[in-house]
Amino acid sequence: QVQLVESGGGLVQAGGSLRLSCAASGSIGSINAMGWYRQAPGKQRELVAAFTSGGSTNYANSVKDRFTISRDSAKNTMYLQMNSLKPEDTAVYYCNADIRRTLSRYSRDYWGQGTQVTVSS
């Protein structure tokens, strides 16, 4: 079995920082594309930042220059450093990854349960 678990969310004031973590565990053969999404009240889920299968990064325009995505392949863990947070960043943040299980010939998409980030004005 494969699981993704997010951590690091919380309540911060505008201008503050948070670092989110996403740890993948289970029978993992390899991790391909991996990224962060978020969903605010009344809005659709949107891409925040991601690594493509080719190793490049993509950022939403609203977070570019404020957020930084990174990963530690040895620990099967991905991070999202969020600086200069704004009230509009308030949302549930989800980890997403394309993972091939051990002994499997193919990969599939996995989602974490999400972690709440609330930014007060």
C-alpha positions, 0 to 999 in steps of 0.5 A: 500500500502507498500513502501520502501524509501532509504536515506543517499547516496551521494559523499564521499572520499575514507576512509570515511563513510556513513549511509544508511536508509530504511524506510518501510511504509504503511499497514504493518502487519509484516516484515520478511527478509530484506537486502541491494543490490547494482548495479554498472555500468556494473555489476549485482545486488549483495547482500551487507548485509541482515537479514534472516527470522531467524534473522541471518545476511549475508554479501558479502565478499567484505564488511565484516568487513567494513559494518554493517547492523542494524534495528529498528523494532519499526520504520520499518527502516533498516540501513547500516553503511558503513565505510572505503569506497572504490571506488569499493563501488560506486553503486546504493544501493537498499533496499529489504524486505519481507513484509506481508501486514495488513490482508494478509495471505502471504508475498511478496518481495518489492524494494526501488527506490535506492540511489546513493553512489559515492566514489572518489579516 
